[in-house]
Amino acid sequence: MNIRFLIYTCIFVLLSMQLYALRDHVQMRYMVTVQGTVSDSYGNPLPNAEVNLTNLSSLPVLTDANGFYRIQRGISGSGIIILRISKPGYKTMVKSNIIAHVEENLSFVFDCTMTEIP
């Protein structure tokens, strides 16, 4: 085999791998912010409730002492965001009809009331 052909082939393969690895970084990304408060059925704030955007591969955040949470993530396409809130002793809440059109940065506010498990 021609050595020049092998060298060009290797260079082409390496460049293709680099471009493939960088494809997600080249896409335009928008920021989505989801925030709000979590409280019990009496209106008391629920600290340490776990809040997660399950379909954006985000790590969960915990609500603070006032029940407040804020999640900010970059996304590169339109779609549906699924918000999941859980706390031991309470029914898990899932809000799955959050539609994100990423033509601009978005912000959603969701105040949630959790029901205790009897």
C-alpha atoms as an extended CHARMM CRD file, in Angstrom:
* protein
*
       118  EXT
         1         1  MET       CA              0.0000000000        0.0000000000        0.0000000000  PROA      1               0.0000000000
         2         2  ASN       CA              1.1560000000        3.4960000000       -0.6860000000  PROA      2               0.0000000000
         3         3  ILE       CA              2.4970000000        5.1900000000        2.4890000000  PROA      3               0.0000000000
         4         4  ARG       CA              1.1020000000        8.5470000000        1.3920000000  PROA      4               0.0000000000
         5         5  PHE       CA             -2.3960000000        7.0120000000        1.1090000000  PROA      5               0.0000000000
         6         6  LEU       CA             -2.0930000000        5.6010000000        4.6560000000  PROA      6               0.0000000000
         7         7  ILE       CA             -1.0110000000        8.9390000000        6.0850000000  PROA      7               0.0000000000
         8         8  TYR       CA             -3.8820000000       10.8120000000        4.4010000000  PROA      8               0.0000000000
         9         9  THR       CA             -6.3540000000        8.1780000000        5.5540000000  PROA      9               0.0000000000
        10        10  CYS       CA             -5.1560000000        8.4580000000        9.1630000000  PROA      10              0.0000000000
        11        11  ILE       CA             -5.3670000000       12.2380000000        9.0780000000  PROA      11              0.0000000000
        12        12  PHE       CA             -8.8870000000       12.0840000000        7.6260000000  PROA      12              0.0000000000
        13        13  VAL       CA            -10.0360000000        9.6120000000       10.2940000000  PROA      13              0.0000000000
        14        14  LEU       CA             -8.5450000000       11.6910000000       13.1300000000  PROA      14              0.0000000000
        15        15  LEU       CA            -10.1380000000       14.9070000000       11.8660000000  PROA      15              0.0000000000
        16        16  SER       CA            -13.4960000000       13.1770000000       11.4360000000  PROA      16              0.0000000000
        17        17  MET       CA            -13.3320000000       11.9120000000       15.0210000000  PROA      17              0.0000000000
        18        18  GLN       CA            -12.5350000000       15.3980000000       16.3090000000  PROA      18              0.0000000000
        19        19  LEU       CA            -15.4160000000       16.9690000000       14.3960000000  PROA      19              0.0000000000
        20        20  TYR       CA            -17.8180000000       14.2940000000       15.6300000000  PROA      20              0.0000000000
        21        21  ALA       CA            -16.7170000000       14.8660000000       19.2330000000  PROA      21              0.0000000000
        22        22  LEU       CA            -17.2420000000       18.6410000000       18.9030000000  PROA      22              0.0000000000
        23        23  ARG       CA            -20.6560000000       18.5050000000       17.2030000000  PROA      23              0.0000000000
        24        24  ASP       CA            -22.5870000000       19.1450000000       20.4520000000  PROA      24              0.0000000000
        25        25  HSD       CA            -20.4530000000       22.1560000000       21.2790000000  PROA      25              0.0000000000
        26        26  VAL       CA            -21.0280000000       23.7250000000       17.8790000000  PROA      26              0.0000000000
        27        27  GLN       CA            -24.8270000000       23.6210000000       18.1460000000  PROA      27              0.0000000000
        28        28  MET       CA            -26.4510000000       26.7480000000       19.4990000000  PROA      28              0.0000000000
        29        29  ARG       CA            -27.4780000000       26.2580000000       23.0990000000  PROA      29              0.0000000000
        30        30  TYR       CA            -30.1340000000       28.1220000000       25.0160000000  PROA      30              0.0000000000
        31        31  MET       CA            -30.5940000000       28.3770000000       28.7490000000  PROA      31              0.0000000000
        32        32  VAL       CA            -33.7530000000       27.0940000000       30.3780000000  PROA      32              0.0000000000
        33        33  THR       CA            -34.4360000000       28.1740000000       33.9530000000  PROA      33              0.0000000000
        34        34  VAL       CA            -37.0590000000       26.3830000000       36.0170000000  PROA      34              0.0000000000
        35        35  GLN       CA            -37.6950000000       27.7520000000       39.4980000000  PROA      35              0.0000000000
        36        36  GLY       CA            -40.3650000000       27.9330000000       42.1320000000  PROA      36              0.0000000000
        37        37  THR       CA            -41.3160000000       26.8690000000       45.6280000000  PROA      37              0.0000000000
        38        38  VAL       CA            -42.4490000000       23.5770000000       47.0950000000  PROA      38              0.0000000000
        39        39  SER       CA            -44.8490000000       23.5560000000       50.0340000000  PROA      39              0.0000000000
        40        40  ASP       CA            -47.0630000000       21.1180000000       51.9060000000  PROA      40              0.0000000000
        41        41  SER       CA            -50.8630000000       21.1310000000       51.8150000000  PROA      41              0.0000000000
        42        42  TYR       CA            -50.9090000000       23.7050000000       54.6730000000  PROA      42              0.0000000000
        43        43  GLY       CA            -48.7110000000       26.1490000000       52.7540000000  PROA      43              0.0000000000
        44        44  ASN       CA            -45.5770000000       25.4690000000       54.8090000000  PROA      44              0.0000000000
        45        45  PRO       CA            -42.3550000000       25.4160000000       52.7940000000  PROA      45              0.0000000000
        46        46  LEU       CA            -40.7640000000       21.9940000000       52.2510000000  PROA      46              0.0000000000
        47        47  PRO       CA            -36.9890000000       22.1520000000       52.6020000000  PROA      47              0.0000000000
        48        48  ASN       CA            -34.7980000000       19.3980000000       51.1140000000  PROA      48              0.0000000000
        49        49  ALA       CA            -37.3280000000       18.2570000000       48.5280000000  PROA      49              0.0000000000
        50        50  GLU       CA            -35.5250000000       16.8160000000       45.5010000000  PROA      50              0.0000000000
        51        51  VAL       CA            -36.2540000000       18.6110000000       42.2210000000  PROA      51              0.0000000000
        52        52  ASN       CA            -35.0610000000       17.2590000000       38.8960000000  PROA      52              0.0000000000
        53        53  LEU       CA            -35.5090000000       17.8130000000       35.1760000000  PROA      53              0.0000000000
        54        54  THR       CA            -35.5260000000       14.1140000000       34.3860000000  PROA      54              0.0000000000
        55        55  ASN       CA            -35.1910000000       14.2250000000       30.6070000000  PROA      55              0.0000000000
        56        56  LEU       CA            -32.3280000000       16.7420000000       30.5360000000  PROA      56              0.0000000000
        57        57  SER       CA            -29.9090000000       14.4800000000       32.3760000000  PROA      57              0.0000000000
        58        58  SER       CA            -29.6050000000       17.0080000000       35.1310000000  PROA      58              0.0000000000
        59        59  LEU       CA            -28.5070000000       16.3320000000       38.6430000000  PROA      59              0.0000000000
        60        60  PRO       CA            -31.2610000000       16.9370000000       41.1770000000  PROA      60              0.0000000000
        61        61  VAL       CA            -31.2720000000       20.0350000000       43.3590000000  PROA      61              0.0000000000
        62        62  LEU       CA            -32.6960000000       20.3290000000       46.8620000000  PROA      62              0.0000000000
        63        63  THR       CA            -35.1040000000       23.0300000000       47.9320000000  PROA      63              0.0000000000
        64        64  ASP       CA            -33.7450000000       25.4820000000       50.4780000000  PROA      64              0.0000000000
        65        65  ALA       CA            -35.2180000000       26.2800000000       53.9200000000  PROA      65              0.0000000000
        66        66  ASN       CA            -37.9520000000       28.3550000000       52.2260000000  PROA      66              0.0000000000
        67        67  GLY       CA            -38.8510000000       25.5650000000       49.7840000000  PROA      67              0.0000000000
        68        68  PHE       CA            -37.2740000000       27.4810000000       46.8800000000  PROA      68              0.0000000000
        69        69  TYR       CA            -35.5180000000       25.7190000000       43.9920000000  PROA      69              0.0000000000
        70        70  ARG       CA            -33.8260000000       26.8600000000       40.7970000000  PROA      70              0.0000000000
        71        71  ILE       CA            -32.4780000000       24.7170000000       37.9840000000  PROA      71              0.0000000000
        72        72  GLN       CA            -30.7000000000       26.2160000000       35.0000000000  PROA      72              0.0000000000
        73        73  ARG       CA            -29.6420000000       24.0120000000       32.0840000000  PROA      73              0.0000000000
        74        74  GLY       CA            -28.4670000000       24.5030000000       28.5360000000  PROA      74              0.0000000000
        75        75  ILE       CA            -30.4780000000       22.8100000000       25.7980000000  PROA      75              0.0000000000
        76        76  SER       CA            -29.9220000000       22.6720000000       22.0640000000  PROA      76              0.0000000000
        77        77  GLY       CA            -33.3420000000       21.7360000000       20.7250000000  PROA      77              0.0000000000
        78        78  SER       CA            -37.0480000000       22.2130000000       21.2970000000  PROA      78              0.0000000000
        79        79  GLY       CA            -38.9860000000       19.6630000000       23.2440000000  PROA      79              0.0000000000
        80        80  ILE       CA            -40.7710000000       18.7640000000       26.4210000000  PROA      80              0.0000000000
        81        81  ILE       CA            -39.2400000000       19.2220000000       29.8550000000  PROA      81              0.0000000000
        82        82  ILE       CA            -40.2440000000       16.8330000000       32.6300000000  PROA      82              0.0000000000
        83        83  LEU       CA            -40.1120000000       18.2450000000       36.1710000000  PROA      83              0.0000000000
        84        84  ARG       CA            -40.0350000000       15.7120000000       39.0290000000  PROA      84              0.0000000000
        85        85  ILE       CA            -40.3010000000       16.6820000000       42.7180000000  PROA      85              0.0000000000
        86        86  SER       CA            -39.9860000000       14.1410000000       45.5130000000  PROA      86              0.0000000000
        87        87  LYS       CA            -39.5670000000       14.0640000000       49.2780000000  PROA      87              0.0000000000
        88        88  PRO       CA            -39.8510000000       11.1000000000       51.6530000000  PROA      88              0.0000000000
        89        89  GLY       CA            -43.3140000000       11.0320000000       53.2310000000  PROA      89              0.0000000000
        90        90  TYR       CA            -44.9370000000       12.9190000000       50.3190000000  PROA      90              0.0000000000
        91        91  LYS       CA            -46.4090000000       11.8650000000       47.0100000000  PROA      91              0.0000000000
        92        92  THR       CA            -43.9810000000       12.4160000000       44.1320000000  PROA      92              0.0000000000
        93        93  MET       CA            -45.0880000000       15.1170000000       41.6980000000  PROA      93              0.0000000000
        94        94  VAL       CA            -44.3490000000       14.9690000000       37.9930000000  PROA      94              0.0000000000
        95        95  LYS       CA            -45.1410000000       17.7940000000       35.5900000000  PROA      95              0.0000000000
        96        96  SER       CA            -44.5270000000       16.5280000000       32.0850000000  PROA      96              0.0000000000
        97        97  ASN       CA            -46.2010000000       18.9850000000       29.7370000000  PROA      97              0.0000000000
        98        98  ILE       CA            -43.6420000000       21.7850000000       29.8840000000  PROA      98              0.0000000000
        99        99  ILE       CA            -42.9850000000       22.7140000000       26.2590000000  PROA      99              0.0000000000
       100       100  ALA       CA            -39.7340000000       24.4940000000       25.5020000000  PROA      100             0.0000000000
       101       101  HSD       CA            -39.2980000000       26.2870000000       22.1920000000  PROA      101             0.0000000000
       102       102  VAL       CA            -35.6630000000       27.2370000000       22.1410000000  PROA      102             0.0000000000
       103       103  GLU       CA            -35.6440000000       30.3250000000       20.0030000000  PROA      103             0.0000000000
       104       104  GLU       CA            -34.5760000000       32.2730000000       23.0630000000  PROA      104             0.0000000000
       105       105  ASN       CA            -33.6140000000       31.7530000000       26.6790000000  PROA      105             0.0000000000
       106       106  LEU       CA            -36.5960000000       30.5850000000       28.7110000000  PROA      106             0.0000000000
       107       107  SER       CA            -37.7210000000       30.8380000000       32.3030000000  PROA      107             0.0000000000
       108       108  PHE       CA            -40.5190000000       28.8230000000       33.9290000000  PROA      108             0.0000000000
       109       109  VAL       CA            -41.9490000000       29.2750000000       37.4300000000  PROA      109             0.0000000000
       110       110  PHE       CA            -43.6990000000       26.3360000000       39.0870000000  PROA      110             0.0000000000
       111       111  ASP       CA            -44.9960000000       26.5950000000       42.6340000000  PROA      111             0.0000000000
       112       112  CYS       CA            -45.9790000000       23.1260000000       43.8160000000  PROA      112             0.0000000000
       113       113  THR       CA            -48.0000000000       21.8130000000       46.7330000000  PROA      113             0.0000000000
       114       114  MET       CA            -47.1160000000       18.2830000000       47.8180000000  PROA      114             0.0000000000
       115       115  THR       CA            -49.5500000000       15.9360000000       49.5410000000  PROA      115             0.0000000000
       116       116  GLU       CA            -48.4570000000       13.8130000000       52.4860000000  PROA      116             0.0000000000
       117       117  ILE       CA            -48.6740000000       10.0450000000       52.1480000000  PROA      117             0.0000000000
       118       118  PRO       CA            -51.1870000000        8.8250000000       54.7480000000  PROA      118             0.0000000000
